[in-house]
Amino acid sequence: MRYFIVICLLLSSFVVAQEKKAKVSFKKEIMPVLIKKCMGCHNTEDEGPSGLYLDDYKELMKGDSKHGPVIKSGNSEESLFIQKLKGTAKFGKQLPRGKIPLDDETIEMISTWIDQGAKNN
């Protein structure tokens, strides 16, 4: 019985390690969220007041909001983008403004992508 428990613990550790290694794809997972939840306000056609445009990877990473870059590659907790999605930024309201906030799972996915280096993959 003791060996069974040890094997189960080892397998669960392996599964957790594999989940952490799963790469989040900008094109397949992040961009669809931006299109659905953010592009209504943050697009180059409308030139929103924040100056942050999310039309594509280049614009997101340029992050020319009036508050500076929004993505700190490799550090989601210090990324203004995540702070605004969580409602923890030191200014303004939680985004998307006036709409239902993103669920925790989606914010975690975006955080993971940033922690993995915010690649254009």
C-alpha positions in Angstrom: 0.0 0.0 0.0 2.8 2.4 0.9 4.4 1.9 -2.6 1.1 2.6 -4.2 0.9 6.0 -2.4 4.5 6.8 -3.4 3.8 6.0 -7.0 0.6 8.2 -7.0 2.6 11.1 -5.5 5.3 10.7 -8.1 2.8 10.6 -10.9 0.9 13.6 -9.6 4.2 15.5 -9.4 5.0 14.6 -13.0 1.5 15.7 -14.2 1.9 19.1 -12.4 5.4 19.6 -13.9 4.0 18.8 -17.4 1.1 21.3 -16.9 3.7 24.0 -16.0 5.6 23.3 -19.1 2.6 23.5 -21.4 3.3 26.5 -23.6 0.5 29.1 -24.1 0.1 30.1 -27.7 -0.4 33.8 -28.5 -2.0 33.1 -31.8 -4.3 30.3 -30.7 -5.1 31.3 -27.1 -4.3 34.9 -26.3 -5.3 36.8 -29.5 -8.8 35.3 -29.6 -9.3 36.6 -26.1 -8.1 40.1 -27.1 -10.3 40.1 -30.1 -13.4 39.1 -28.2 -12.9 41.1 -25.0 -10.5 44.0 -25.7 -10.6 45.1 -29.3 -13.9 46.9 -29.0 -12.0 49.8 -27.3 -8.3 49.0 -27.9 -8.0 49.1 -31.7 -6.1 51.4 -34.1 -9.2 52.4 -36.0 -10.9 54.0 -33.0 -7.7 55.5 -31.5 -8.9 55.1 -27.9 -7.9 57.6 -25.2 -5.5 55.2 -23.4 -3.3 54.9 -26.5 -3.0 51.2 -26.1 -3.8 49.2 -29.2 -4.2 45.4 -29.2 -4.7 44.8 -32.9 -1.7 42.4 -33.1 1.3 41.1 -31.2 3.5 44.1 -32.2 1.0 46.7 -30.9 0.5 44.8 -27.6 4.3 44.4 -27.0 4.9 48.1 -28.0 2.4 48.8 -25.2 2.3 52.6 -25.8 -0.3 53.3 -23.3 -0.1 56.7 -21.6 1.2 54.7 -18.6 4.0 53.0 -20.4 4.6 49.4 -21.5 1.9 47.0 -20.3 3.7 43.7 -20.7 6.8 42.9 -18.6 8.0 39.7 -20.4 8.6 37.0 -17.9 6.9 38.8 -15.0 3.1 38.8 -15.1 2.7 40.2 -11.6 4.5 43.4 -12.6 2.7 43.6 -15.9 0.2 46.4 -16.0 -1.9 44.4 -18.4 -2.5 41.7 -15.7 -3.0 44.3 -13.0 -5.7 46.0 -15.1 -7.4 42.6 -15.8 -7.4 41.7 -12.1 -8.4 45.2 -11.0 -5.2 45.7 -8.9 -3.6 48.5 -10.8 -3.0 51.7 -8.8 -5.1 53.7 -11.2 -8.3 53.4 -13.2 -10.9 50.6 -13.2 -10.7 46.9 -13.9 -10.8 46.0 -17.5 -12.7 45.4 -19.7 -14.4 48.6 -18.5 -18.2 48.4 -18.2 -18.2 44.7 -19.1 -18.0 41.4 -17.3 -14.3 40.9 -16.1 -12.4 38.0 -17.5 -12.6 34.9 -15.5 -9.7 33.8 -13.3 -8.8 30.9 -15.6 -8.4 33.3 -18.6 -6.4 35.8 -16.6 -4.2 32.9 -15.4 -3.7 31.7 -19.0 -2.5 35.2 -20.0 -0.3 35.4 -16.9 1.3 32.1 -17.8 1.9 33.3 -21.3 3.7 36.4 -20.0 5.7 34.4 -17.5 6.8 32.1 -20.3 8.3 35.1 -22.1 5.3 36.6 -23.9 6.3 35.0 -27.2 4.7 35.5 -30.6 3.9 31.8 -31.0 
